[in-house]
Amino acid sequence: LAAMVSKGSKTWYFKVMGDEELVETQTKNFDDFIRSLDFADGNAPTWKLPEGWTQESSGGGMRFATLKIPTDSPLELSVMSLPSLGDDYEKYTVDNINRWRGQVNLSPITKANLAEETQEVPTKDGQAIVVDLSGWQEKGKPSMPPFAGGGGPFSGGAPFAGGGGQSRPQAPLRQQPTASGLPELDLPKGWTKTPNKSGLTLASYQLEDGGKQAEVTLIRMGLLPDQLLLVNINRWRGQVNLEPITAGEVQKAMTKIEAGDQTGRYLKLDGPEKAMLVGMLNNAGSTWYIKMLGDTPLVKTKEAEFKKFVQSVRFSAQ
């Protein structure tokens, strides 16, 4: 269950995510909560908590508040706000809904589907756009970041070719552009193509070596506004159990990476058990996210290989 309310220069987001049967028991409470929202002071909202719900401190970072919901397996409702972007509110709404849909492995919608996929719920002084989404998510997998796309990190696929041996490197396979819209790229030896688990994922590859696993995904989204880059990075950091960073640390967290005649952004996140590498390339009004997520030892070993993969990307317009 999720809702968004646009007020002035900010859009507020309210979301409950969990087991379908448990979330369904809170549909009425969620509706009552949204109807109680009051932005009368023109700043942060106030609300009336349903019976049994409790509010915790935000803990800083992106969240404004966390509400605890007492069920057999406790649920949380997160409250956060972001700057409202652009003049096309309908497109902004669709983009956000598609990010939520990606979190539960549902395919994206378009503006034409907006009315049938959402409902407007009155608040104390306006309207909220509400969605009720039923999909699936891998057990134990953290909530997906809004721009990170879908697909589980360790599903299916053949083992890594050659294991941990010191075999002679072989030339990578160059893949030409396909009907799916993929750019040309050099696929490293031993990366196994796997089925995409999300409508947002255009390609995914499995790696395995010595019992360690990782997955590489390619996702194309709309250009990421700089205001949301911090949000994206901190959600990725959460996936590998790292603490959030501040806006002043964003640029220091990234380095440049060259791909053809393009200069992209490169991010390295080493968590205690899981690690992530992200290459971000802009092309034709879109941002491509090329991401490796997996066991830290394997990701560290494969970083040079991953960088070459990102650097091999060639878009058809080039």
Secondary structure as the mmCIF struct_conf table of DSSP 4:
data_model
#
loop_
_struct_conf.conf_type_id
_struct_conf.id
_struct_conf.beg_label_comp_id
_struct_conf.beg_label_asym_id
_struct_conf.beg_label_seq_id
_struct_conf.end_label_comp_id
_struct_conf.end_label_asym_id
_struct_conf.end_label_seq_id
STRN STRN1 ALA A 2 LYS A 7
TURN_TY1_P TURN_TY1_P1 GLY A 8 SER A 9
STRN STRN2 LYS A 10 VAL A 16
BEND BEND1 GLY A 18 GLY A 18
HELX_RH_AL_P HELX_RH_AL_P1 GLU A 20 GLU A 24
TURN_TY1_P TURN_TY1_P2 THR A 25 GLN A 26
HELX_RH_AL_P HELX_RH_AL_P2 THR A 27 ARG A 35
TURN_TY1_P TURN_TY1_P3 SER A 36 SER A 36
STRN STRN3 ASP A 38 ASP A 38
TURN_TY1_P TURN_TY1_P4 ALA A 40 ASP A 41
BEND BEND2 GLY A 42 ALA A 44
STRN STRN4 THR A 46 THR A 46
HELX_LH_PP_P HELX_LH_PP_P1 LEU A 49 PRO A 50
TURN_TY1_P TURN_TY1_P5 GLU A 51 GLY A 52
STRN STRN5 THR A 54 GLU A 56
BEND BEND3 GLY A 60 GLY A 60
TURN_TY1_P TURN_TY1_P6 GLY A 61 MET A 62
STRN STRN6 ARG A 63 ILE A 69
BEND BEND4 THR A 71 SER A 73
STRN STRN7 LEU A 75 PRO A 83
BEND BEND5 GLY A 86 ASP A 87
HELX_RH_AL_P HELX_RH_AL_P3 TYR A 89 GLN A 103
TURN_TY1_P TURN_TY1_P7 VAL A 104 ASN A 105
HELX_RH_3T_P HELX_RH_3T_P1 LYS A 111 ASN A 113
HELX_RH_AL_P HELX_RH_AL_P4 LEU A 114 GLU A 117
STRN STRN8 GLN A 119 THR A 123
TURN_TY1_P TURN_TY1_P8 LYS A 124 ASP A 125
STRN STRN9 GLY A 126 VAL A 131
TURN_TY1_P TURN_TY1_P9 LYS A 139 GLY A 140
HELX_LH_PP_P HELX_LH_PP_P2 LYS A 141 PRO A 145
TURN_TY1_P TURN_TY1_P10 PRO A 146 PHE A 147
BEND BEND6 ALA A 148 ALA A 148
TURN_TY1_P TURN_TY1_P11 PRO A 153 PHE A 154
BEND BEND7 GLY A 156 GLY A 156
HELX_LH_PP_P HELX_LH_PP_P3 ALA A 158 PHE A 160
TURN_TY1_P TURN_TY1_P12 ALA A 161 GLY A 164
HELX_LH_PP_P HELX_LH_PP_P4 SER A 167 PRO A 169
HELX_LH_PP_P HELX_LH_PP_P5 ALA A 171 PRO A 172
STRN STRN10 LEU A 173 GLN A 175
HELX_LH_PP_P HELX_LH_PP_P6 GLN A 176 PRO A 177
TURN_TY1_P TURN_TY1_P13 ALA A 179 SER A 180
HELX_LH_PP_P HELX_LH_PP_P7 LEU A 182 PRO A 183
STRN STRN11 GLU A 184 GLU A 184
STRN STRN12 LEU A 185 LEU A 187
HELX_LH_PP_P HELX_LH_PP_P8 PRO A 188 PRO A 188
TURN_TY1_P TURN_TY1_P14 LYS A 189 GLY A 190
HELX_LH_PP_P HELX_LH_PP_P9 TRP A 191 TRP A 191
STRN STRN13 THR A 192 THR A 194
BEND BEND8 SER A 198 SER A 198
TURN_TY1_P TURN_TY1_P15 GLY A 199 LEU A 200
STRN STRN14 THR A 201 ASP A 209
TURN_TY1_P TURN_TY1_P16 GLY A 210 GLY A 211
STRN STRN15 LYS A 212 GLY A 222
HELX_LH_PP_P HELX_LH_PP_P10 LEU A 223 PRO A 225
HELX_RH_AL_P HELX_RH_AL_P5 ASP A 226 GLN A 239
TURN_TY1_P TURN_TY1_P17 VAL A 240 ASN A 241
HELX_RH_3T_P HELX_RH_3T_P2 ALA A 247 GLU A 249
HELX_RH_AL_P HELX_RH_AL_P6 VAL A 250 ALA A 253
STRN STRN16 MET A 254 ALA A 259
TURN_TY1_P TURN_TY1_P18 GLY A 260 ASP A 261
STRN STRN17 GLN A 262 ASP A 270
BEND BEND9 PRO A 272 GLU A 273
STRN STRN18 LYS A 274 ASN A 283
TURN_TY1_P TURN_TY1_P19 ALA A 284 GLY A 285
STRN STRN19 SER A 286 ASP A 295
HELX_RH_AL_P HELX_RH_AL_P7 THR A 296 THR A 301
TURN_TY1_P TURN_TY1_P20 LYS A 302 LYS A 302
HELX_RH_AL_P HELX_RH_AL_P8 GLU A 303 GLN A 311
TURN_TY1_P TURN_TY1_P21 SER A 312 SER A 312
STRN STRN20 ARG A 314 ARG A 314
TURN_TY1_P TURN_TY1_P22 SER A 316 ALA A 317
#
